[in-house]
Amino acid sequence: MLCLLLTAPAMPAAAGQLSGVQVIEAEAGTQAVLSLDADAEYKLFTLANPDRLVLDLAGTSLGAGYRAPAPNGVVAGVRTGRPAEGQLRVVFDLARGVRPRSRIEGEGRERRLVVEMLSGDAPAIAAAPAAPASAPVADGAVAAVPVAAAPTPAPTPARTIADVIGSGERELIIAIDAGHGGKDPGALGPTGKREKDITLAMAQELAAQIDREPGMTAVLVRDRDVFIPLQQRYMIAREAQADLFISIHADAAHNRNATGASVYVLSLRGASSEAARWLADQENAADLVGGVALDVRDRNLAAVLLDLSQNATMRVSDDVAGEVLAALKGVGKAHKPNIERANFVVLRSPDVPSMLVETGFISNPGEEAKLADPAYRTRLAAAIVGGVRNYFSTQAPPGTWFAARQGTLASTRQHVVARGESLSAIAMRHGISLASLRQANGIQGDVVRVGQQLTIPIPASSGGSAAVAARR
């Protein structure tokens, strides 16, 4: 159920940043305090089954130092997304329904949007009198900063969380990391194209396509030209409770003839070194067992729990990466035929399945030109989304939109034929008979063409993402 109340007349919003969110348990109920550095038009509404409070901020992006706050009071978690260009969405997962009330405090670059979450169900749609910028806005109202006069009822937004979440079904959260940024430009192409610019454009296109997919929502780790330390990148994904982390890069090599996309997952060496670091950190070790304090005698327990979590995460990473690489082969040549393993810091999250996609060689003049082409990036992004969709269609975390439709989605799984693939090899890859593959696609012989989309008749799987299920 979507409850959307009041709106203020449209007004231009200054480009601003959300630098932080505090969740406070006050005497009257739970409050969320959002720190903004500029005026922003915003919309506030509630969703039920499960209960959520949603805040859309126009012309706003996440600040580089943003961290999701810890749960407190009625707020079970806070996540962010980009439902539309130039819009930031903040979602408060709630333990029960609330009546929201909002107000603006401060001025200039020190604006605070205070959202009070009062107990009880949200009221029906109603008009409210105009209010000064420092006064509370009517319960559940949609307001602007500064608040304009005489608000009028508004239609439901074109795309909301309610469009992709049914009763009790949550979206998959896909964290997308644009490699490099800020003082770190990454690799340079022959004509001066910078990797940090290519990866940001690619990440934004991928996020837009994910947000258009039923049952998925994207979280951009970097949404502008800013430097973010490597370990901080995967911690942002963990704090967003991401189901999958995808880091986007553009490769470089001394050999200017090198071409093709690659997909990497974490090596065992990287997993081992990260496990040692986590176990040496008291706070990290406690995080593995839900915040329980650990003493020296619990080290063995923490080590076992971490090993189980990492093994499950790496299995999921391998499987998703395999699907993404297969889909990318339908767009162009792959640099290597199989997924590769490396000790990349950004892939070291112990409980978020992760992959790094080298979209091509920016050092190759032809691929530099293609990576700078929005149409080509659109095709690459579509392939990545297709691979992610293929995996979660049969291995969906419980409680998700994909899990509720697993049988239907599994029976309509798609495969894009890549260079060098034969019909028999495709059947073997998906564990089905050659005859069933022919029948599903109306193929008489064995001839397939590069880029051809095949229907894979795969039965519904009862499996799921052990790593993600364990975190949730």
C-alpha positions, 0 to 999 in steps of 0.5 A: 500500500502506498500512502502519498499525501501533500505536495508543494508547487514545483520550484527549482531546487539547488544541487545539494548533498545529504551529508548524514542521517541521525536516528534518535529515540526521543520522548515523543517517538523516533526522529530522523535528522538529515543534514543538508547543505542546500535547499531541496524540494522533497516528498515524504510518504509511507508504504506498508507490508512491510512498513517503510517511510520513504523520502525523495529529495530532488536535486540532491546526492549523497555526500562523500562521507555519508554513512547509513545510521545504526537502527534505533527506535522504530527504524530497523534500517536506512538505505538510499537509492536513485529512483530518477535522475537528479533525485535521492531516495532515503528509505527507512525500514520500520518495525511498525507503521508510523504517522510522519511529520517533518520540519526544516531547521537552520538556514544556508548550508546548515539545513536540517530536515527533521522527520518525526515518526509518531505511532499509529497509521498514516491518515487519509489524504488531506490538505494542510495550510501553508507553513513557514520554513521553520514550522512543522509540515502536516503529518505525512505531507510532501513539502519543499524547502522553503515551504511554498504556499497553498499545497495541493494534492498530487498524483502518485509518482511515476515510479515508486518503491510500491511499483516493484515491491508487492506484499512483503516482497523487498527489492534486491539491493545492488551496490554499484561502485564506479572505480577511481575518482577525485584525485585518482584518475585511473588509467588514461586512454590514447586520446586522454579519456580518463578511467574515472569518467568512463566508470562513473558514466557506466555506473550511472547507466547501470544504476538507471537500468537496474532501477527500471528492473522489477525487483531491483534497486541500485545504490551508487557508491560514488555518484560524482567525481570524488575520491573514496578509499577502497575499504570504504567502498565495500563498507558502504555496500555492507551498510546499505545491506546490499545483495550484490556489489559490482565494481566497474573499471576500464582496464589498461595494458602496455599492449595497445592491442589488448581488448575485451571485458573481464570479470573478477572475483576475490582470490582465496589469498585475499579472502584469507588476509581479510579474515585475519584483519576482521578477526583481529578487530574486536568491532568487526568480530562482534559484527559477525555474531550480530553485535554480541561482545566477544572475549578471547574464548570466542575467537574460535567461534568467530573464526568458524562463523566468518569462514562459513560466511566467506565461503557462502559469499564466494560461491555466490560471487562465482555464480553471479560473475559467471552469468555476467561474463556469459552475458558480456560475451554477447556484446563483444569479445571477452579478454579471458574465457573464464572468470578471473581471481585477484586480491582486489581490496574492494571485493573483500566484504565477507558477507556481500557477494562481489565482482569487479567488471573490467568493461574493456581496455581503455588503453586500446584506441578502438575500445576507448572510443566504444567506452566513451559511446553512450550507446555502447555503455547502454549495451554493456549495462544491459548485459550486466543486468541480464546476468544478474537477473539470470542468477537471481531468477533461480537463486533468490534470497528469501523474502524478495520479489524474485523469490516470490516469482522464482518458478515463473522467472526460472522457466523463462531464463535467457542466454545470449549466444557468445562468440565460440559457443555451440548449442551443445556447449550452451546446453551443457553449461545450463545442465539441460539436454540438447533436445530440450534446448532445441525444443524450447527455441524451435531449433531444428539443427545445431546452428546458432548466431552470435547475439542470438537470445535463447530461452533456457528451460530451467526448472525452479530452484529451491536454492538461495543465496546463503550469504545474503540470507544469513545477513538478513 
